[in-house]
Amino acid sequence: MNFSHLNLKLWILNCLQANKIITPTEIQSKTFEKDNKDKNLIITSPTGTGKSLCYLIPILNVVDLNNNSVQSIIILPTKELCWQVYNNLLQFKKFNNHLKIEVLSQDTNCKKSQPQIIIGTPQKILSFLNSAKFEKKFIKYLIFDEADILIDFGFYSIIVNILNKIRHKQLLIYATSATLHNSLAHQLKNFITNAKIISCSSSIWLNDNLSHNIIYQTQTNAQPLDTLFKFVNIINPFFCIIFVNTKKEGELIYQNFIKLNMNAALIHKDIYERKRKQIYRGIIANKYQYLISTDLIARGIDLPFADIVISYGLPQDPMWYIHRAGRVGRNNKKANAFLIYKNSDDYLINRLIKRGIKWKFNIIKNNQLIEQPKKLKLLKKNLLDEDVNQEIKMIFNKGSKHIKPCYKKKIKNKIKKIKQKLRHKNIEAIIKKRLLIEQINKNKNRK
């Protein structure tokens, strides 16, 4: 099947051909089947398989360019993803200047002139719907991109409010995700009625195009930061993304890169939106060799120039490592993902091994990478941690369908109580253990 067989408008086909997009990917072919027309869809497929076009092409093919009303709404979890989708749509706008698109942000205002397609985070979309005049009968598509993140980040109640404002009989709802777990599927079906699940994902953990590598040094006092600098000097990448677990780590690496006159940029949630947008434009223009980031850009962001991904330690949720690695190895291209080893990562590395990840261990010696196996400690993790994470997720997911005053403060207080409960359990376990040891010692003395 080619896109030319899909009965698309000429200007859409011209844009696809100009960008050398001729044949649909597997997930796109499944989505564009005739049986799926006029149906609500939940689309799940690994990163880099072209899920965005699964909803962008249907939206563009039905847009009424003579109608200056909102006709499609695209909701994403981060501003970076919003601008990426906007830039994808700008490619189509080059072939039809009547197309009107808008990203809802601090710099934009949709009240004066309504575009046919609006893009934004849940809060921005809800704010627009509360303040602007619109005809919901003209809205043909509502898209939840990276739906699992939208749910897990606590946007459920906002999503329900948005649906209550625009739902009508002809509205089509699409949700996309690289990971579709049972809890998410159940929650999505609560507000996406009669949804059909389309998937081409046999395993979210495995990607044949990706090689996973661990970088370490044998010295007992070797620091991860020293390992990172030695490694990047060896590989000298074209464009490398370095993921960190905290803003503090990112700042430390960035400042050291700048001191060494290395061409780097830093992104985390506390950097102003304009600055983040400026950095993103610089990346597209090949201005940087290194991008240091928290997991803010680990989901959905397509950076086609990236050839290497480095994780400076593993995130607590192994799934986020898979999303980090998924910034390369996209569109069937072979790529490498690297992990700068930390002693505390053994438990998480073992968890990923159980999921099917095959690691190559590489030691740095004489400014060269040498493959050398490394024994990992079989560290045990307190099982209560998983229970706590699940309880915290349930608090976000069970949020009120209507935004109430101080709701963020109430959620924080609930999470605080859960963590206090965990600490109390751990303290009780330690005290009981000590009392048991004391009792055993007393019995021994009596004998």
Beta strands, then each sheet from edge to edge (+ up, - down):
strand 1: 41-44
strand 2: 72-75
strand 3: 101-103
strand 4: 117-120
strand 5: 141-144
strand 6: 172-177
strand 7: 196-199
strand 8: 210-216
strand 9: 240-243
strand 10: 264-267
strand 11: 290-293
strand 12: 308-312
strand 13: 335-340
strand 14: 359-365
strand 15: 368-371
sheet 1: 3+ 4+ 2+ 5+ 6+ 1+ 7+
sheet 2: 10+ 11+ 9+ 12+ 13+ 8+ 14+ 15-
end
